[in-house]
Amino acid sequence: MSKSLIGHTIIQLDSIDSTNNYALIEFKEGRISSGTIIQAKVQTEGKGQRGKKWSSEPYANLILSIVADLKQWNIKNIISLNHITALAIQRFLSQYTDKVKIKWPNDIMINGKKVAGILIENQLSSQQQKSVIGIGININQTSFPIDRATSLYLETDEIYQPKELVFELIESYRGVLNEYHTKGEECIFNSFNENLWKRREKHRFFIADEEFEGEVVTTTMQGQLVVEVEDELKLFLNGEVSY
């Protein structure tokens, strides 16, 4: 089932401002179908969470967007799309290196450094449930504008071909989709939580200028992070807390 859902068409672009922008327009206009993947060698205006920019060195990384009709994919809760995507990336990278974890809500870490990010943009109405899943994975890049970042090359000391790695990522994504359809959303939700970065470890958290110590416990199906602080469970929405 999943082979027909994702990766049947791959559009490879030399350069684009944002694969998500391109995919959103093409999907809305009906020029590409659900499951199509847009991959770019160069992305000049990559988008991150909450208006941030996703910076990527030209030709060095895996930059792509996947368009999904949630009705065709038979995904009932939009949060499950984030769980599926994060797990697919986590499992794909785990083929090459250890200590790959999911940092809530949508980053992937290797040895405590960010290696990948996810940006899901939705077009939801009573008539349609469509999403564009933006994925950026640092593959061969060696320098970054932030300290806590890494790449597959830096972790393994090997050079890779992003154009070829996309097929391995697709297979990983298909595997997680199959698991979702055969074992259910709760199984994927539990796997997502089992692979959370800093789960059950003492860590510093920040709310504006306030700093406190706590432990990541789990997340909720509403997308909240559950943190244990002085024997009390506190829930946070995306953007409310950093760690």
HELIX and SHEET records of a PDB file:
HELIX    1   1 SER A    2  LEU A    5  1                                   4    
HELIX    2   2 THR A   19  LYS A   28  1                                  10    
HELIX    3   3 GLN A   49  GLY A   51  5                                   3    
HELIX    4   4 LEU A   70  TRP A   73  1                                   4    
HELIX    5   5 ILE A   78  LEU A   93  1                                  16    
HELIX    6   6 LEU A  152  THR A  156  1                                   5    
HELIX    7   7 PRO A  162  LYS A  183  1                                  22    
HELIX    8   8 GLU A  185  GLU A  194  1                                  10    
SHEET    1   A 7 ILE A  10  ILE A  16  0                                        
SHEET    2   A 7 ILE A  37  GLN A  43  1                                        
SHEET    3   A 7 LEU A  62  ASP A  69 -1                                        
SHEET    4   A 7 GLN A 129  ILE A 137 -1                                        
SHEET    5   A 7 LYS A 113  LEU A 124 -1                                        
SHEET    6   A 7 ASP A 107  ILE A 110 -1                                        
SHEET    7   A 7 VAL A 100  LYS A 103 -1                                        
SHEET    1   B 4 LYS A 202  ILE A 207  0                                        
SHEET    2   B 4 GLU A 210  THR A 219 -1                                        
SHEET    3   B 4 LEU A 225  VAL A 229 -1                                        
SHEET    4   B 4 GLU A 232  PHE A 236 -1                                        
END                                                                             
